[in-house]
Amino acid sequence: MAEFTHFNEEGRAKMVDVSNKPETARTALAHSSITVSKEIFDKITHNEMKKGDVLAVAQVAGIMAAKKTWDIIPMCHPIPLTGVNISFSWEPDQQEMYKLGIAVSVKTKGNTGVEMEALTAASACALTVYDMCKAIDKGMVIGPTYLVEKTGGKNGDFKRTNVF
């Protein structure tokens, strides 16, 4: 297991210096989900929510979250993203519930990875769906949210072998 790099010699938090790391192409793919009632599923898929097109708003929220990850996660670096793509898929769950799958891919060419940007975007998408639908049902369930894969960087590639 690698040593923690976010602590200084006094044991206090620090932002890691990545200035000597080489620039490489880096990607990350994260997934999240939100489970909703049949009523919410029907209203989203028929674009009948009073607050507007839920998936369009969630998509924009996810992209904005990826771009602003460094603003909300204390030790993240500001990264020039070269691409963010978000896709949604529905699958029936159990007992009249429906799961909205959220897949976020993020790309950059830089000296640090984009895993946090992908995870933040996936989370923001799910939270936005919750926010836009909570007037109908506050019992929605978010998650799990997880990194599926990442490429590039000193530590090499990662691909999850166990899927939730």
Secondary structure, DSSP 8 states (H G I E B T S, - for coil): -----SB-TTS-B-----TTS--EEEEEEEEEEEEEEHHHHHHHHTT--TT--HHHHHHHHHHHHHHTHHHHSTT-----EEEEEEEEEEEE-SSSEEEEEEEEEEEEEESS--HHHHHHHHHHHHHHHHHHHTTT-TT-EE---EEEEEE-STT--EE-SS--
